[in-house]
């Protein structure tokens, strides 16, 4: 019983092995083997049936065996061709599967890489049109994916930088790579400085197929560089001003004392008295200038004490607008943090900025001063560390300042006024810096200017 079962199990396997063997035999060999076997079988059957083998019988058997062998060979050939086709098809399917899996993995990795990079990443076709980008590009520009698709890349560069951007693309095409500092134009009209680095893309034959690039926001870095550069200039100027101011102050003190004595002791000759009084006033103004120079020199560091800014803001702003046609509106928080400041120096800052605002509005106008408590996170306002601050904003609706000049207003001796010395805002900047604070300005021509002052709050 067991042997019968085993024979039944092995019979299909033996048949399959036999079929595989036949389909793998050379066809010509199979033909000759078929003819020989057919002749042998025909002869044996003739002997068994008739007792003899004739020539005609052998020929007839050979013809029949050839026909049968031909039919068998035809089917074997068809079977072998099918097997070969199936084998090729399976190999092609496997290759396609491996290729598809590899491409899928590559695309997944590429997409993951593009979305992981914290910078703006983009791909352009040879005409400079956007064909691929990462999510950061949409967040940075403010445009959706549909709005970015098919757009000329230069559309997203500030108009004044587009020639430089085109030159960068030409350099990348000619030399393989290029980099440029350009202002990225966002959907809401803001211009943010980015460092663009790009390269040309070529296929295996060397044919140019497009550009790939990355853009990094360096606006905060540029601001920090400007702050450092300005601080270095102020430090150099401060060293010079310190020595000059001390010597000049000593001489002026001597002049003022002697003039004062002369005024007291001079007789009633009015002309001489008036001349001495004018000289005394001029010397006093010169001495005030030395105090301003000392405000940002080594000898002019503030003498601080704990106080509230509310009273100082009102006092010095009111003093500035006293003889003008300009009004002042105050929006000062009632719970303003306490600050540690030199009241006279901070008052001079308020006075200087308000006077500038008055000059920017030659007719009637209104200045708005806002003071409030804020929290600054790390990196929000370079070079300020994170912490609590009092923010004072002084806004006017005057002539404003162009973007080309805006970054220069705190530079020593820079002024747009014919009679100005170009030290008022420089001294203002130095005073705020000596208080471990920060001052920045926003302005648009014919729309006005806003100065923002940040002073550290006391814990």
C-alpha positions in Angstrom: 0.0 0.0 0.0 2.7 2.4 1.0 4.7 1.6 -2.2 1.6 2.3 -4.3 1.1 5.6 -2.7 4.7 6.5 -3.1 4.5 5.4 -6.8 1.5 7.7 -7.3 3.3 10.6 -5.7 6.4 10.1 -7.8 4.6 9.4 -11.1 3.9 13.2 -11.9 7.4 14.1 -10.9 8.9 11.4 -13.2 6.7 12.6 -16.0 7.7 16.2 -15.4 11.4 15.3 -15.3 11.0 13.3 -18.6 9.3 16.3 -20.3 12.0 18.6 -19.1 14.6 16.2 -20.4 13.0 15.9 -23.8 12.6 19.7 -24.2 16.2 20.2 -23.4 17.5 17.5 -26.0 19.0 18.8 -29.2 16.3 18.6 -31.9 18.6 16.9 -34.5 19.7 14.3 -32.0 16.1 13.8 -31.1 15.2 13.3 -34.8 17.9 10.6 -35.4 17.1 8.9 -32.1 13.4 8.8 -33.1 14.2 7.3 -36.6 16.5 4.6 -35.2 14.0 3.7 -32.4 11.1 3.6 -34.9 13.1 1.3 -37.3 14.0 -1.0 -34.4 10.4 -1.1 -33.2 9.1 -1.7 -36.8 11.5 -4.6 -37.3 10.6 -6.2 -34.0 6.9 -5.9 -34.7 7.5 -7.5 -38.2 9.3 -10.4 -36.7 6.6 -10.9 -34.1 3.6 -10.5 -36.4 4.9 -12.0 -39.7 8.0 -13.8 -38.8 10.0 -11.8 -41.3 11.0 -8.1 -42.1 10.6 -6.9 -45.7 12.1 -3.7 -47.3 8.7 -2.2 -48.0 7.7 -2.7 -44.4 10.9 -1.0 -43.1 10.4 2.0 -45.5 6.8 2.4 -44.5 7.8 2.3 -40.8 10.5 4.8 -41.4 8.1 7.2 -43.2 5.6 6.9 -40.4 8.4 7.4 -37.8 9.6 10.6 -39.6 6.1 12.0 -39.6 5.6 11.2 -36.0 9.0 12.5 -35.1 8.3 15.7 -37.1 5.1 16.3 -35.2 6.8 15.6 -31.9 9.7 17.9 -32.8 7.2 20.7 -33.9 5.5 20.5 -30.5 8.8 20.2 -28.7 10.1 23.3 -30.6 6.9 25.2 -29.7 7.2 24.1 -26.1 10.9 25.1 -26.0 10.1 28.5 -27.6 7.3 29.1 -25.0 9.7 28.1 -22.2 12.3 30.5 -23.6 9.8 33.3 -24.0 8.6 32.8 -20.5 12.1 32.8 -19.2 12.9 36.0 -21.0 9.6 37.5 -19.8 10.3 36.5 -16.2 13.8 38.0 -16.4 12.4 41.3 -17.9 9.6 41.4 -15.3 12.2 40.9 -12.5 14.4 43.5 -14.0 11.5 46.0 -14.2 10.5 45.2 -10.7 14.0 45.8 -9.4 14.3 49.0 -11.5 10.9 50.2 -10.2 11.8 49.4 -6.6 15.2 51.1 -7.0 13.6 54.2 -8.6 10.9 54.3 -5.9 13.6 54.1 -3.2 15.6 56.8 -5.0 12.6 59.1 -5.3 11.6 58.5 -1.7 15.1 59.3 -0.6 15.2 62.4 -2.9 11.9 63.7 -1.5 13.0 63.0 2.1 16.3 64.8 1.5 14.5 67.8 -0.1 12.1 68.1 2.8 14.8 67.6 5.4 17.1 70.4 4.2 16.1 73.5 6.2 16.9 75.8 3.2 15.0 76.6 0.1 15.7 73.9 -2.6 14.6 74.2 -6.2 15.1 72.6 -9.7 14.8 74.6 -12.9 14.5 73.4 -16.5 16.9 74.8 -19.2 14.6 77.9 -19.7 14.9 78.8 -16.0 11.3 77.7 -15.1 10.5 76.1 -11.7 9.8 72.3 -12.0 10.5 71.1 -8.5 10.9 72.6 -5.0 10.6 71.7 -1.4 8.1 72.8 1.2 10.5 75.5 2.6 10.2 77.3 -0.7 6.5 77.6 -0.3 6.8 78.7 3.3 9.5 81.3 2.5 7.9 82.8 -0.6 4.4 82.6 0.7 3.2 81.0 -2.6 1.3 77.7 -2.9 2.6 74.9 -5.0 0.1 75.7 -7.8 1.3 79.3 -7.8 5.0 78.3 -8.1 4.6 75.7 -10.8 5.8 76.7 -14.2 6.9 80.2 -13.1 10.1 81.9 -14.2 12.5 81.7 -11.3 13.5 85.4 -11.8 9.9 86.3 -10.8 10.8 85.6 -7.2 13.9 87.8 -7.2 13.8 91.5 -6.4 13.7 93.5 -9.6 17.0 95.3 -8.9 18.8 92.0 -8.5 17.4 90.2 -11.6 20.4 91.1 -13.8 22.7 89.6 -11.2 20.5 86.5 -10.9 20.6 86.1 -14.7 24.4 86.4 -14.6 24.5 83.7 -12.0 22.5 81.3 -14.2 24.8 82.0 -17.1 27.9 81.3 -14.9 26.4 78.1 -13.6 25.7 77.0 -17.2 29.2 77.9 -18.4 31.3 76.8 -15.3 29.0 74.2 -13.7 28.2 76.2 -10.5 27.7 79.7 -9.2 26.6 81.6 -6.1 25.1 85.1 -5.5 23.6 87.1 -2.7 20.2 88.1 -3.9 17.0 89.6 -2.4 14.2 87.1 -2.5 10.8 88.7 -3.3 8.0 87.2 -1.2 4.3 87.2 -2.1 3.6 90.1 0.4 6.3 92.2 -1.2 9.1 91.7 1.3 12.7 91.5 0.2 14.8 89.0 2.2 18.5 88.5 1.5 19.4 84.9 0.6 22.6 83.3 -0.5 21.8 81.4 -3.7 24.1 78.5 -4.7 23.3 76.6 -7.9 24.7 74.1 -10.4 23.9 73.0 -13.9 22.5 69.5 -14.5 23.7 67.3 -17.3 22.7 63.8 -18.4 25.1 60.9 -19.1 25.7 62.2 -22.6 26.7 65.6 -21.3 23.5 67.3 -22.6 22.4 70.3 -20.4 19.0 69.5 -18.8 18.5 72.2 -16.2 19.7 73.8 -12.9 19.5 72.7 -9.3 20.0 75.2 -6.5 19.7 76.0 -2.8 19.0 79.3 -1.1 19.8 80.2 2.5 18.3 83.1 4.4 21.2 85.2 5.5 19.2 88.3 6.5 19.9 87.9 10.2 23.6 87.2 9.5 23.8 90.3 7.4 22.2 92.3 10.2 24.7 90.9 12.7 27.6 91.8 10.4 26.2 95.3 10.0 26.0 95.6 13.8 29.5 94.3 14.3 30.8 96.6 11.6 29.0 99.6 13.1 30.3 98.7 16.6 33.8 98.5 15.3 33.5 101.9 13.7 32.0 103.4 16.9 34.8 101.8 19.0 37.5 103.4 16.8 35.7 106.7 16.8 35.1 106.5 20.5 38.8 106.0 21.3 39.5 109.2 19.3 36.6 111.1 20.7 37.5 110.2 24.3 40.9 111.8 24.1 39.7 114.9 22.2 36.6 115.3 24.4 38.6 115.2 27.7 41.2 117.7 26.5 38.5 119.9 24.9 36.4 119.8 28.0 39.3 120.8 30.2 40.0 123.8 28.0 36.3 124.8 27.8 36.0 124.6 31.6 38.9 127.0 32.0 37.4 129.4 29.4 33.9 129.3 30.9 35.3 130.0 34.4 37.4 133.0 33.3 34.5 134.4 31.2 32.2 134.0 34.3 34.7 135.9 36.4 35.0 138.7 33.7 31.2 139.0 33.5 31.0 139.5 37.3 33.8 142.0 37.5 33.4 143.9 34.3 32.0 147.5 34.6 28.7 148.5 33.1 30.0 148.8 29.5 27.2 146.9 27.8 29.0 145.9 24.6 31.7 144.1 26.4 29.3 142.4 28.8 27.1 141.2 25.8 30.2 139.8 24.0 31.3 138.0 27.1 27.8 136.5 27.6 27.7 135.3 24.0 31.1 133.7 24.4 29.9 132.1 27.6 26.9 130.6 25.9 28.9 129.3 22.9 31.4 127.7 25.3 28.5 126.0 27.1 27.2 124.6 23.8 30.7 123.4 23.0 30.9 121.7 26.4 27.5 120.0 25.7 29.0 118.7 22.5 31.9 117.1 24.4 29.3 115.4 26.6 27.8 113.9 23.5 31.1 112.7 22.3 31.8 111.2 25.7 28.4 109.4 25.5 29.9 106.8 23.1 33.5 107.0 24.1 35.3 105.1 26.9 34.7 107.9 29.4 30.9 108.2 28.6 29.5 104.9 29.9 26.1 105.4 31.6 25.5 105.9 35.3 22.5 103.7 35.7 19.8 103.4 38.3 16.4 101.6 38.5 13.6 103.6 37.1 10.5 103.5 34.9 10.6 104.8 31.3 7.1 106.3 31.3 8.0 109.6 32.9 11.3 110.0 31.0 9.5 109.4 27.6 6.9 112.1 28.3 9.3 114.6 29.7 11.9 114.6 26.9 9.3 114.2 24.1 7.3 117.1 25.4 10.5 119.2 25.6 11.3 118.4 21.9 7.8 119.4 20.6 7.4 122.5 22.7 8.0 125.1 20.0 6.7 123.1 17.0 3.4 122.5 15.3 3.7 118.8 15.8 1.7 116.9 18.4 2.6 113.7 20.3 0.3 110.8 21.1 1.3 108.4 23.9 0.4 104.7 24.2 2.4 103.6 27.3 1.6 100.4 29.2 0.6 101.0 32.8 2.6 97.9 34.0 5.8 98.8 32.2 8.8 96.8 33.4 11.5 98.6 35.5 14.7 99.3 33.7 18.2 100.2 34.8 19.3 103.2 32.8 21.1 106.5 32.8 18.0 108.8 32.7 19.8 111.8 31.1 21.3 109.6 28.3 18.0 107.8 27.5 16.2 111.1 27.7 18.6 112.5 25.1 17.8 109.5 22.9 14.1 110.2 23.0 14.7 113.9 22.4 16.9 113.3 19.4 14.5 110.9 17.7 11.5 113.1 18.3 13.4 116.1 16.9 14.2 114.1 13.8 10.6 113.2 13.4 9.6 116.9 13.7 12.1 117.8 11.0 10.6 115.1 8.8 7.1 116.7 9.1 7.7 120.4 8.3 4.0 121.2 8.6 1.4 119.9 11.0 1.8 116.3 12.1 1.5 113.8 14.9 4.1 111.6 16.4 3.0 108.4 18.1 5.1 106.9 21.0 4.3 103.4 22.2 6.0 101.6 25.1 5.2 98.0 26.1 6.7 94.9 27.6 7.9 92.1 25.3 9.6 88.7 25.4 12.5 88.2 22.9 13.4 84.7 21.9 17.0 83.6 21.0 17.8 84.7 17.4 14.7 86.9 17.0 16.6 90.3 17.2 20.3 90.0 16.7 22.3 90.8 18.7 19.9 90.7 21.7 19.9 87.6 23.9 16.6 86.1 24.8 14.8 87.7 27.8 12.3 90.4 28.9 12.6 93.9 27.3 10.8 97.2 27.3 10.1 98.2 23.7 9.7 101.9 22.8 8.5 102.8 19.3 8.5 106.4 18.0 6.6 106.7 14.7 6.0 109.7 12.4 4.3 110.2 9.0 7.0 112.3 7.5 9.1 112.1 4.3 10.7 108.8 5.2 14.1 107.4 4.3 15.0 105.4 1.1 16.2 101.8 1.4 19.5 102.8 0.0 20.2 105.2 2.9 18.4 103.4 5.7 21.3 101.2 6.7 23.6 104.3 6.9 21.6 106.5 9.3 23.5 105.3 12.4 27.0 105.8 10.8 29.2 108.6 12.1 28.9 111.9 10.2 26.2 110.6 7.9 23.3 113.1 7.5 20.7 114.1 5.0 20.4 117.6 6.5 22.4 120.5 5.2 23.1 121.9 8.6 23.5 118.5 10.4 26.7 117.1 11.9 25.7 113.5 11.5 26.3 112.6 15.1 22.8 112.7 16.7 21.7 109.2 15.7 25.3 107.8 16.0 25.3 108.9 19.6 21.8 107.5 20.1 23.0 104.2 18.8 26.0 104.2 21.1 23.9 105.1 24.1 21.5 102.2 23.5 24.4 99.8 22.9 26.0 100.9 26.2 22.7 100.0 27.9 22.9 96.5 26.4 19.9 97.3 24.3 19.2 97.5 20.6 17.7 100.1 18.2 16.4 99.5 14.7 14.5 101.6 12.2 11.8 100.9 9.6 11.0 103.5 6.9 9.4 104.0 3.5 9.6 107.2 1.4 6.6 109.5 1.8 5.0 107.0 4.3 7.0 107.8 7.5 9.6 106.3 9.8 9.5 104.2 13.0 12.3 103.8 15.5 12.2 100.8 17.8 14.2 100.9 21.0 14.8 97.8 23.1 16.1 98.1 26.7 16.6 95.1 29.0 14.0 94.8 31.8 15.0 94.2 35.4 14.1 90.8 36.9 
